[in-house]
């Protein structure tokens, strides 16, 4: 796939998507937004892709919206419709990541700010380099949270910490983010991608359908009561029970061997 602002490399079941506008700290303009959405859809459709890693080129992960683009539009006296901008861009991106029936890991190599923080939070796991830092950014430019940061951040770090991050706009360093539960693992900068890829290769061998169903279960469980969660689990388990990988898992266990999962 020929992209201009995104690199996509497929290797042994893992697709690595690298946001590639390093001079702009990988901020999203229209091209990067469209290419990232297209890449996510391609990953969803490609049966060879069984895990996705998202990272940034250069010093940072993603600085959110490209503010230069916004200012240019103001300077042309354009009315910038933020609601439409969000609905057509970041909202689609977050929903696409959450509904993608495959594991997605954010390898946060530097700053994740604004919609870039939203992007990291919408991934299933966050691995961070010691250089990573997390910043709400919105208050810094007189905006309210978007890109589902208001949804994910309180759930990941708790309401008090999320509020402090939002009100103060202070960056949270990698090790503090680990202590907050905002990231799953922290690695020295040079180890981030190799260790993330190693982990991603392991997930690419997992029963992919069951992983997709697990995402759906957790997603639903955020919004229902216990009875509703139980009902939905029963529905999803019926689907999981019909997969080839489930049978392989049971057979391998009883035959005392490692399972070979095909993602079916
Ligand atoms: C950037 C950006 C950037 C362009 C760094 N744009 N160039 C939705 C709806 C509609 C409107 C608005 O937004 C949204 C969603 C959002 O995402 S709002 C939040 C937007 N993001 C921010 O406010 C973050 C702004 N950036 C930063 O806080 C810092 O630049 C970070 C923490 C990302 C990096 O800090 P440093 O390591 O100190 O690097 P730097 O500030 O020098 O940035 C490096 C370059 O990247 C620099 O360019 P230059 O030509 O001077 O080297 C920056 O201008 C550029 N850059 N963020 N969002």
Boltz pocket constraint, residues with backbone or C-beta under 6 A from the ligand:
constraints:
  - pocket:
      binder: B
      contacts: [[A, 22], [A, 23], [A, 24], [A, 25], [A, 27], [A, 60], [A, 62], [A, 63], [A, 64], [A, 65], [A, 66], [A, 67], [A, 68], [A, 70], [A, 82], [A, 85], [A, 86], [A, 111], [A, 113], [A, 114], [A, 115], [A, 116], [A, 135], [A, 136], [A, 137], [A, 138], [A, 140], [A, 141], [A, 143], [A, 146]]
      max_distance: 6.0
